[in-house]
Amino acid sequence: MKANMIRLLLRGLSAGRDKSCPKNGSLAERARIGGGVAVALLLTLSASVIAQEPGDVRIGITYTPGYLPGLVLTPVESTEGLGEVARVAEAILSQDLEFSDRFEMIEVPGDFQSGSAVNYGLWNQLGAVWLASSQVSGSTSAPVLRVSLHDVVFGELKEVKAFSLPAAGSSGFRMAVHRVSDEVVRWATGETGMAATRIVFRRKTDDGVSDIWIIDSDGENLRRLTDDNSIVYSPDLSPDGSHLLYVSYVNGGPVAYEKNLGSGAIQTVSAEEGLNVTPVYSPDGRHILYGRSEGDHTELFELQRQPLCCGRRVTYTSVGETLNGGYSPDGRQLVMTSSPLGLPHIYVIPREGRGEPRILSRYVYGERGYATSPDWSPRGDRIAYQAWIESSFQIVTAAPDGADRRILTSRGSNEDPSWAPDGRHLVFSSTGRNGSKMLILDTVTGRVRNLTSGRVDQLSSWSTSL
């Protein structure tokens, strides 16, 4: 009988829905959408989230040390007058390859002679599997970075390519070198890198005002994207990085907007009475999925993006809240937070039609459960979300069918996970004894690093490769 009752409640979902706050929460609580703030309020936790040191975050699963191939990046050579360009490019390449968490970086011996032929035997003895060498030529206004990747084990040149870069010191120089780093990762592993990406997030001040900011994945090039002097949240970058979706109270209630990051032009996505929240782009950038008030609760709706029109209701929930929707990589399924069983849980549903919803987060009848803020890995094999475990929120991942559930963190409060395009790194907000931070976790090796610290940075969303 209990099972049949649960089935009836789940059928009402129809197409997916996500909610960060229970139905009896305040408007601000229900609009929080993303996990941390509203969820904290719902659970009577402190609403002010402060960040933390990586040392305050304990990785919740045991990582078995795996094999990482050794990689050597030799000093970047340069033609006359381009020494500084070579130095900056080398620093970016070295850090990107380290942050990829795919290699054991091997130091170049002090007696290394630039320009000499590759001694595969020597590099093999030093433990190198890959050797990357490069040279900058051209001019400071139009530098060219030529990169070669050598397979040390087989003693052969694997790949070589010349990359035209923007002027040294220009706004696009670092991102262009990040793309080179991702190409080296692809040559060596056959998989996508994540250096040439950005992360948008909500930064909150002590007076409760917030804005959307953007930062490169290596922690550089921090910029503010909105200046509303209001409550702002739910940022999401378009797949090509040219537009930003977000929600703002600048004109009263929560309204969903889209901003052209090139021209600065802003258009209203949804300003219906009640809540207009958690807008996200479809993987192809052609549609927008968002939560909107429908009577006394929220449902998911989808709009065609260009031109902005042709809205359709996606979910039909008879009880509870549904929002925080997201797409599978192929765009055929949706993941969301919904509360037909009382407290919010993560569900997966077909994007089209009314297929049976699948509950992803852990649910045991009669046991308290709470899960929000899902994000589907670009690889399609995992969904990350935050779940209330014992006395705090922790980052959890699971297969799309709910199997192989893994708790990734176990200390402090960790919220709002978002996948990198490589499908192995997660960015999330963390609160601990040492304050607030945004952290990046490699889910394969367990390595953690700071992205930001000392500010209340939340609701992160990782871009595609740019």
ABEGO torsion letter per residue (X at the ends): XAAAAAAAAAAAAGAEBBBABBAABBAAAAAAGGGAAAAAAAAGBBABBBBBBAAABBBABBBBBBBBBBBBBBBBBBBBGAAAAAAAAAAAAAAAAAAAGABBBBBBBAABBBGBBBBAAAAAAAGBABBBBBBBBEBAABBBBBBBBBBAAAGBBABBBBBBBBBBGBAAAAAAAAAAAAAAAAAAAGBBBAABBBBBBBBBBAAGBBBBBBBBAAGBGBBBABBAGBBBBGBBBBAAGABBBBBBAAAEBBBBBBBBAAAGBBBBABABBEBBBGBBBBAAGABBBBBBBBEABBBBBBBBAOBBBGBBBABBBABEBBBGBBBBAAGABBBBBBAAAGBBBBBBBBABEBBBBBBABBBBBGBBBBBBGBBBBAAGABBBBBBBBGABBBBBBBBAAGBGBBBABABEBBBGBBBBAAGABBBBBBBBAAEBBBBBBBAAAGBBBBABBGBBBBGBBBBBBX
